[in-house]
Amino acid sequence: MEVCRHIFQISGIKNREKKRILLKGINQLGGKYIGGSVYKHYSTHLIIPQVLPGEKFLAFCAAGKWVVTPKYVLDSVKNGSWLDERSYEVAIFTRSSAAFYPVRQWREKVTNRRITGAFQGWRVLLMVQEPTRRDMFKRLLKAGRAEVYNSPPPTFTSITHVMAKPVTESSKSQDAPCYPVSHIVQHLFGSNCVDMKLNIQDHLAEKDSYLDEDYSNLEAELKSVVIEKEGQPRLRFLQFLGYHDPHHPHSQAILADFSNVGTMIECGLFVEALDSIRSSAFPGLLPPATYLISLLQYAQQGNATSVFLRNFHQVLENLLLTNPPWLAPNSVKKYYAQVLQCPQCKTGLWPFLETAIRYCLSSNITCHPLAGPTLPTLVDFHYDILSFCLKLFQGELHSVTSGDFVRHQATQAPSTFSSGSLLYGTFWTVWERSTLLSRSVKQLTQLIVQAANMGGAEREETQKLHLADTMLHLLSVLVEFWCQQHFRLNQHLVEKGLKDLSEHFAVVSQDLPPAVLVELVASIRSSRLKLVVADAVFRNLCCRNGFTVGDEPHSLKKMVHVYLFYTLLLQF
């Protein structure tokens, strides 16, 4: 592997645009840049506009490395390759008007292998009281190959220099000459210190403030940007942009006579009743909930044809398009809540969805006995019900993130709208809304794992894979919805909720085949949920195999470990 011979640090350049041009040029020519305000020992070049009393400049001098002006990079870019550095070494002009190159003498000695650094052979007892300055002087001395001790070394090691700030009687009493820290500059530049106007006492500990001052607020700005980005929606559903027609406000609902529909249902003419409702889909017009409940009950009995079941699903889709609950008064939300529940048990939307999912999984654990054995047409119907509810919840998430509820429900606060949404009422009770991992969310997670772990005939297996993917999508939507509600007010609550859910997911899915688990995690649509679940699965696997993984924040190293973990899983 080729070693990079141009690793740059920059000092004293305050203008961001100038720095951007330099960084672009370095990258263009195959060099590397190291940020920060302290000296890095593996750097090879320092770019500096003029001699400055900073740590990096003095450390580069002591190490015998190149210190060049910005023109070196700019001219090299024009040339298309790196030029000879000697023409671009930083220089000062003495009182005799002669150019003096402060770094050259040490650079040439190091290059010719006469010495390894300006402080070669020094064994320094560093007696500087302030910790930050002590660390800085230690880096500077080590750059020049000095051995540095913070306390008196063993008796068999003789000290050659005592560097003190301030110089005290204690520092003078050591068995070595005692110098103030300004001796470092005097050793590097001799009598030219006067011309260079370097005052190590006043300036060296500033740690390149020339650069830092311009970026003093950068950390706060970056934190603000990160918080803003984290609060933005991770899932967007542009298909809902056309779900509201301002020319048909809900307050001007169209009147229609559905009495014939009721008569048809009483006479058992369910197909005709459904066709009549299909032809009356308009904004603001809702068929009586009792009629849809009767048609739903007929569909669940197993006697309906596949055409009827598809048409019923289409009726629900048309209702959602013309009367989306997130753009309507609370009465419309109550209407959907009344329709979307088991027509026999009437226990709410989540038990209705759970029954639909379990029927697709050929499970007998449903809110009440359904037609058996499992009918393919009824499996498709229950899957369509799940898909429809997912679409409804996507619309509510879209409304929250796009601000539609502000325009259409100006009298309600956002939190009031969210707490009254169908999604909130489905997965969280009033007492559970401060936790992401509610009872319903736990059950959904377990059903996802169950669907992913079931095999069978080819059609059934394909159906269950689609079912698991749809439930994963549903989980992503409800996670994003919950995070949107709590992130700006309580970020720690969101972090804890995601951690609890991911750890629960890791535990309930630990018996899945590795290939299935990898595919399952990769199918999660919420980026924040995918990241925490992948991390939790990785830590769970490590713990079960005797490895300890800390709870530190996500890092590139850990993400690489997760990637390698997935790669290893696929090999088994």
Buried (B, 14 or more C-beta within 10 A) or exposed (E): EEEEEBBBBBBBBBEEEBBEBBBEBBEEBEBBBBEBBBBBEEBBBBBBBEBBBBBBBBBBBBBBBBBBBBEBBBBBBEEEEBBEBEEBBBBBEEEEEEEBBBBBBBBEBBEEEEBBBBBBEBBBBBBBEEEEBBBBBBBBBBBBBBBBBEEBEEEEEEBBBBBBBEBEEEBEEBEBEBBBBBBBBBBBBEEBBEBBEBEBBEBBBBBBBBBBEBBEEEEEEEEEEEEEEBBEBBBBBEEBEEBBEEEBBBEEBEEBEBEEBBEBBEEEBBBBBBBBBBEBBBBBBBBBBBBBBBBBEBBBEBEBEEEBBBBBBBBBBBBBBBBBBBBBEEEBBBBBBEBBBBBBEEBBBBBBBBBBBBBBBBBEEBBEEBEEEBBEBBBBBBBBBBBBBBBBBBBBBBBBBBEBBBEBBEEBEBEEBBBBBBBBBBBBEEEBBEBBBBEBBBBBBBBBBBBBBBEEEEEBEEBBBBBBBBBBBBBBBBBBBBBBBBBEEEBEBBBBBBBBBBBBBBBBBEEBEBEBBBBBBEBBBBEBBBBBBBBBBBBBBBEEEEEEBEEEEEEEEBBEBBEEBBEEBEEE
